[in-house]
Amino acid sequence: MKREAPEGQSGRQADAHYANYFHVGLNAFEVEFGQHYDGGKRPLMHMRIIAAPFYAKALLGLLTTAIANYEASYAEFRHHYDLIRSRV
């Protein structure tokens, strides 16, 4: 799925992919995103993001705030770490 670049920014449109599988790469600042479903042998990885530690921490803050806002508006969702880890 393509989306338009934000107003005031030039360049190509951003790609959008659904991800339900994440893998930390060679170091803590390299994260891969992909899709994995029950019955699948291996996840399909479609994106790798590498960031400096400062920006990785900024991303963590943005995600933490977004999740807190979502849960405050709707409901807290349960963590399924055991399910996610079983797919590795």
Secondary structure as the mmCIF struct_conf table of DSSP 4:
data_model
#
loop_
_struct_conf.conf_type_id
_struct_conf.id
_struct_conf.beg_label_comp_id
_struct_conf.beg_label_asym_id
_struct_conf.beg_label_seq_id
_struct_conf.end_label_comp_id
_struct_conf.end_label_asym_id
_struct_conf.end_label_seq_id
STRN STRN1 LYS A 2 ARG A 3
HELX_LH_PP_P HELX_LH_PP_P1 GLU A 4 PRO A 6
TURN_TY1_P TURN_TY1_P1 GLU A 7 GLY A 8
BEND BEND1 GLY A 11 GLY A 11
HELX_LH_PP_P HELX_LH_PP_P2 ARG A 12 GLN A 13
STRN STRN2 ALA A 14 ASP A 15
STRN STRN3 TYR A 21 VAL A 24
BEND BEND2 LEU A 26 ASN A 27
TURN_TY1_P TURN_TY1_P2 ALA A 28 PHE A 29
STRN STRN4 GLU A 30 GLN A 35
TURN_TY1_P TURN_TY1_P3 ASP A 38 GLY A 39
BEND BEND3 LYS A 41 ARG A 42
STRN STRN5 LEU A 44 ILE A 50
HELX_RH_AL_P HELX_RH_AL_P1 PRO A 53 SER A 73
BEND BEND4 TYR A 74 TYR A 74
HELX_LH_PP_P HELX_LH_PP_P3 GLU A 76 HIS A 79
HELX_RH_AL_P HELX_RH_AL_P2 TYR A 81 SER A 86
TURN_TY1_P TURN_TY1_P4 ARG A 87 ARG A 87
#
